[in-house]
Amino acid sequence: MPELPLEPHTLLTITNAVIIPVADGTDWFRGWLSVDSAGLISGLGEGVHPEPAGEVLDVGGAFVAPGFVSAHSHIFTSGMRGMTPGENLYGWVGVQSEFISRAEADDIYWFTLHGCLDFVDNGVTSAYNFTDSRVVGRYDPRTDRREIYAIRSERYLQRQIDAARDAGLRTMSALRVDSEFQPVDQAFGVFADAVDYARGEVPAALSLGQSVFGAVQWSAAEQAARDEVHVMDAHGIGNQAHFLETSEALDQQREKFRWYEDAGAFREGFLFGHFVHPDARQAEIAAQSGSGMVWQPTSNGRLGSGVADIPRYRDLGMPIGIGLDDQSCTDISDPFQNMRIGMYTQRAVHQDASILMPREMLRMHTLGSAEALGVADRVGSLEVGKFADFLVVDPSSPDTGPVWDVFASYAFACGLRNLKKVFIGGVLASENGESRHPLAADATAHLHGRVRETAARSGMRLAWDDAEG
């Protein structure tokens, strides 16, 4: 394992900033933010800091806001952007399954490392990461069956955990149980080994915990829901289930909602990933149980999945987080774009330009996501005692014009072109879109080479290969 690049080593004071704390009960203000030697926020205040300590960074009036939290991500897909550009969910994931079925443990390490660094370069400092399963297969919605190709070693899972750790991205690792395809005791044992591995190998500051990768949507047996609840209880962890994402095979998905309900899965800490197509009863049951949902606006648009009824979930009191999903179905892992697509589609569907405002959208992609994941005591807002994970976003470079409304300017007018610096734990991780990580160049080289080799093993060809003859 390389030396982690993000260990704090000096005090830091940010001055001359427009601070956007995204903390409840606070508003933006002009002032300063200080970071202690442990990488935690030690103070914030208006005006000029009376005695700035350590390194002093004058940001020249730029916005300083919390790093984005992606509450639903498949980070290993960083080398799969642009695949199947006209397919809906099942066609898209089927082709991806064929490709990734040929990946080996070291391949998935570099795919994941590249994806993590891509997230950081784009202002994402914490992520819920669905690891790619050991079980290699493809789901057919027509038969409601999953064809299994192979079962890989436990090292395949571990290398994904290693990569997120080595990248310095704060991560919650989600693991599939896959008890349908191996002896149940073996499946539970592998799951427990992976949880223990993550808890032992990832420093506490980088670990946001572990979770069940809910996969009942692709299961053929009701026992799968009970098995997921078993590991939730055994390890004291939550579950995020891909559910009711697409209108394809909708009756099957709605029946499997009952499987989870009967198994006792719904509770605080259970999250519905996507939740685009529930009926009224299902939405009410989910909300009453304390379960939350995670919304992927860009992904849902790219795959033609539909538009989640966010105002309804908000009115029901559900915790709502936001994720960037796969890099292969957001293509650019851009949280600013994600916010805009989310707001604009909700406004268009509801024909109401005030249905979702910039301040609320920003909160969902930061503090709201942290709350949904149960980690809001550590990340998601700029507050004393939380990790100093923050962005410097300059609306004047390139110039976006006068600032009429801070939140509107940040969420509507700013983007990756305005993102100047990304700090994790008070340490500069990326500047002007360029990673400061010592393995960044290696990650790029490995990604390109290993994607081409994996594609060849899968019988696939990249467009560049065709262009080169």
Secondary structure as UniProt FT lines:
FT   TURN            5..6
FT   STRAND          12..19
FT   TURN            24..25
FT   STRAND          29..35
FT   TURN            37..38
FT   STRAND          40..46
FT   STRAND          55..58
FT   TURN            60..61
FT   STRAND          63..66
FT   STRAND          68..74
FT   HELIX           75..79
FT   TURN            81..82
FT   TURN            85..86
FT   HELIX           89..100
FT   TURN            101..102
FT   HELIX           105..121
FT   TURN            122..123
FT   STRAND          124..130
FT   STRAND          135..140
FT   TURN            141..144
FT   STRAND          145..151
FT   HELIX           154..167
FT   STRAND          170..175
FT   HELIX           179..181
FT   HELIX           184..201
FT   TURN            204..206
FT   STRAND          207..214
FT   HELIX           216..218
FT   HELIX           223..235
FT   STRAND          238..243
FT   TURN            248..249
FT   HELIX           250..263
FT   TURN            268..269
FT   STRAND          270..274
FT   HELIX           280..289
FT   STRAND          292..295
FT   HELIX           297..302
FT   TURN            303..304
FT   HELIX           310..316
FT   STRAND          320..322
FT   STRAND          325..326
FT   HELIX           327..330
FT   HELIX           335..350
FT   TURN            353..354
FT   HELIX           358..363
FT   HELIX           364..368
FT   HELIX           369..373
FT   TURN            376..378
FT   TURN            384..385
FT   STRAND          390..393
FT   TURN            397..398
FT   HELIX           406..408
FT   HELIX           409..413
FT   HELIX           416..418
FT   STRAND          419..424
FT   TURN            425..426
FT   STRAND          427..431
FT   TURN            432..433
FT   STRAND          434..435
FT   TURN            438..439
FT   HELIX           440..457
FT   TURN            458..459
FT   HELIX           463..467
//
